[in-house]
Amino acid sequence: MKRNNAVIIASLLVFSLTFGIGCSSNDNGDEEKPKTETSEEVDSDENKGPKELKLGETWEVPGKWKLTINSVTTTDMRNENLNLDVEEVVVVDYSYENLGFKADSSGLYFAPYNIVDETGQVGEAYYSLNIPPFPKEIPVGTRLDSAKSALGIYNPSNEVKIGFEIYDDDFNAYRVFFNCPVEK
């Protein structure tokens, strides 16, 4: 019987620690609120950067990074094994510099996460095209002068909106969109 009680008590202790049940308080007696920020709150902070930029403009977050889209061009290259029925594939050439960003002891890595065509339709990542130079993780104090990523859009467009997103160690989201003409 003592063994069963010990197992039950140990199980309750593990359950309590796992799910945060128990007694806790902070110094001022107020209930502790979880830290949450919407993209609007983060984007409005002067250190987080502007929400939208143009081709050739630089998104700089002081002490963290600089990011610039150098060009956006179409390509005739396709991956026949990829089951995406996109009308155009665009290649985004961009550069970035690590001014001091470290996340979980790793360096800075950027790749576009979103593309929107002229009609407002969201496109797709087209990562299966191997177009060097590839984006890579870079340590503090270094830069990558050119990285290329392919994205697919469903409607031929003369201008696209390309999004980048990154999280810092405090899980704050930093987002930017670049409005870019497409070179054909």
C-alpha positions as CSV (number, residue, x, y, z in Angstrom):
1,M,0.0,0.0,0.0
2,K,2.9,2.4,0.8
3,R,4.3,1.7,-2.7
4,N,1.0,2.6,-4.3
5,N,0.7,5.9,-2.3
6,A,4.3,6.8,-3.3
7,V,3.5,6.1,-7.0
8,I,0.4,8.3,-6.8
9,I,2.2,11.1,-5.0
10,A,5.1,11.0,-7.5
11,S,2.6,11.0,-10.4
12,L,0.8,14.0,-9.0
13,L,4.1,15.8,-8.4
14,V,5.2,15.2,-12.0
15,F,1.7,16.2,-13.3
16,S,1.8,19.4,-11.2
17,L,5.3,20.4,-12.4
18,T,4.5,19.5,-16.0
19,F,1.3,21.5,-16.3
20,G,2.2,24.3,-13.9
21,I,-0.3,23.5,-11.2
22,G,0.9,24.7,-7.9
23,C,1.6,27.7,-5.9
24,S,3.5,30.6,-7.4
25,S,3.4,34.3,-7.0
26,N,5.4,37.3,-7.9
27,D,6.7,40.0,-5.7
28,N,3.9,42.5,-6.2
29,G,1.1,40.0,-5.8
30,D,-0.3,40.7,-9.2
31,E,-1.3,37.9,-11.5
32,E,1.5,37.3,-14.0
33,K,0.4,37.7,-17.6
34,P,1.9,35.9,-20.5
35,K,3.9,38.1,-22.9
36,T,2.1,38.3,-26.3
37,E,2.6,40.7,-29.1
38,T,0.7,41.0,-32.3
39,S,2.6,41.7,-35.5
40,E,1.1,45.2,-35.5
41,E,2.6,45.9,-32.0
42,V,6.0,44.5,-33.0
43,D,6.0,46.3,-36.4
44,S,5.1,49.6,-34.8
45,D,8.1,49.5,-32.5
46,E,10.8,51.7,-34.1
47,N,13.4,48.9,-33.4
48,K,11.5,46.3,-35.3
49,G,11.6,48.1,-38.7
50,P,9.0,49.3,-41.1
51,K,6.2,47.1,-42.3
52,E,6.6,47.6,-46.0
53,L,9.6,48.6,-48.2
54,K,10.5,48.7,-51.8
55,L,13.1,46.9,-53.9
56,G,16.6,48.1,-53.0
57,E,15.6,49.5,-49.6
58,T,17.2,48.0,-46.5
59,W,15.3,46.7,-43.5
60,E,17.6,47.3,-40.6
61,V,17.0,46.4,-37.0
62,P,19.8,48.1,-35.1
63,G,22.1,45.7,-33.4
64,K,20.5,42.7,-35.1
65,W,20.5,42.7,-39.0
66,K,20.1,44.4,-42.3
67,L,18.1,42.8,-45.2
68,T,17.8,44.1,-48.8
69,I,16.1,42.6,-51.8
70,N,18.4,43.2,-54.8
71,S,16.2,41.9,-57.7
72,V,13.2,39.8,-58.5
73,T,13.3,38.0,-61.9
74,T,11.2,35.4,-63.7
75,T,12.7,32.1,-64.7
76,D,11.6,29.4,-67.2
77,M,13.1,26.7,-64.9
78,R,10.5,24.3,-63.5
79,N,10.6,21.1,-61.5
80,E,8.4,18.6,-63.3
81,N,8.2,16.4,-60.2
82,L,6.7,19.3,-58.2
83,N,2.9,19.2,-58.2
84,L,2.4,23.0,-58.3
85,D,0.4,24.6,-61.1
86,V,2.0,28.1,-60.9
87,E,2.0,30.5,-63.8
88,E,5.3,32.1,-63.1
89,V,8.4,31.3,-61.0
90,V,10.3,34.2,-59.7
91,V,13.8,34.2,-58.3
92,V,14.4,36.6,-55.4
93,D,18.0,37.8,-55.0
94,Y,18.6,39.3,-51.6
95,S,21.5,40.1,-49.2
96,Y,21.7,40.3,-45.5
97,E,24.1,41.1,-42.7
98,N,24.3,39.9,-39.1
99,L,24.9,42.9,-36.9
100,G,24.4,40.9,-33.6
101,F,21.6,38.5,-34.0
102,K,21.9,35.2,-32.2
103,A,19.0,32.8,-31.6
104,D,19.5,29.7,-29.6
105,S,23.3,30.1,-30.2
106,S,22.8,30.0,-33.9
107,G,23.4,32.7,-36.5
108,L,21.2,34.7,-38.8
109,Y,19.2,33.0,-41.7
110,F,16.7,34.6,-44.0
111,A,14.5,33.1,-46.6
112,P,11.3,34.6,-48.0
113,Y,8.2,32.9,-46.4
114,N,5.5,34.6,-48.4
115,I,4.7,36.0,-51.9
116,V,1.6,37.8,-53.0
117,D,0.9,38.5,-56.7
118,E,-0.8,41.6,-58.2
119,T,-4.3,40.0,-57.8
120,G,-3.7,39.5,-54.1
121,Q,-3.3,35.7,-54.3
122,V,-0.7,34.1,-52.1
123,G,1.9,32.1,-54.0
124,E,4.0,29.1,-53.0
125,A,7.6,28.4,-52.0
126,Y,9.3,26.8,-55.0
127,Y,12.3,25.5,-53.0
128,S,12.9,22.5,-55.3
129,L,14.9,24.7,-57.8
130,N,18.5,24.7,-56.9
131,I,19.6,28.2,-57.9
132,P,22.8,29.3,-56.2
133,P,23.9,31.1,-54.2
134,F,21.8,29.6,-51.5
135,P,20.7,31.3,-48.3
136,K,22.8,30.2,-45.3
137,E,23.2,30.8,-41.6
138,I,25.8,33.5,-41.0
139,P,27.5,34.4,-37.7
140,V,27.6,37.8,-36.0
141,G,29.8,40.3,-37.9
142,T,29.4,38.7,-41.3
143,R,27.2,39.3,-44.4
144,L,25.9,37.4,-47.4
145,D,26.0,39.6,-50.5
146,S,23.7,37.4,-52.5
147,A,21.2,34.6,-51.7
148,K,18.5,33.3,-54.1
149,S,15.2,31.8,-53.4
150,A,12.5,30.7,-55.9
151,L,8.8,31.4,-55.4
152,G,5.8,30.5,-57.5
153,I,2.8,32.7,-58.3
154,Y,-0.5,31.7,-59.8
155,N,-1.0,34.9,-61.9
156,P,1.6,36.6,-64.1
157,S,2.5,39.8,-62.3
158,N,4.5,42.9,-62.9
159,E,4.8,43.5,-59.2
160,V,4.8,41.2,-56.2
161,K,4.9,41.5,-52.4
162,I,7.5,39.4,-50.7
163,G,7.5,38.7,-47.0
164,F,10.3,37.8,-44.5
165,E,9.8,36.8,-40.9
166,I,12.1,36.0,-38.1
167,Y,11.8,35.5,-34.3
168,D,14.2,36.6,-31.6
169,D,15.1,34.7,-28.4
170,D,12.1,36.3,-26.7
171,F,9.8,34.9,-29.4
172,N,9.1,38.4,-30.8
173,A,8.1,38.2,-34.4
174,Y,9.8,40.6,-36.8
175,R,8.1,40.9,-40.2
176,V,8.6,42.9,-43.3
177,F,7.2,43.0,-46.8
178,F,9.0,44.3,-49.9
179,N,6.9,45.6,-52.8
180,C,9.0,44.6,-55.9
181,P,8.7,45.0,-59.6
182,V,9.3,41.7,-61.5
183,E,12.0,41.7,-64.2
184,K,10.8,39.5,-67.1
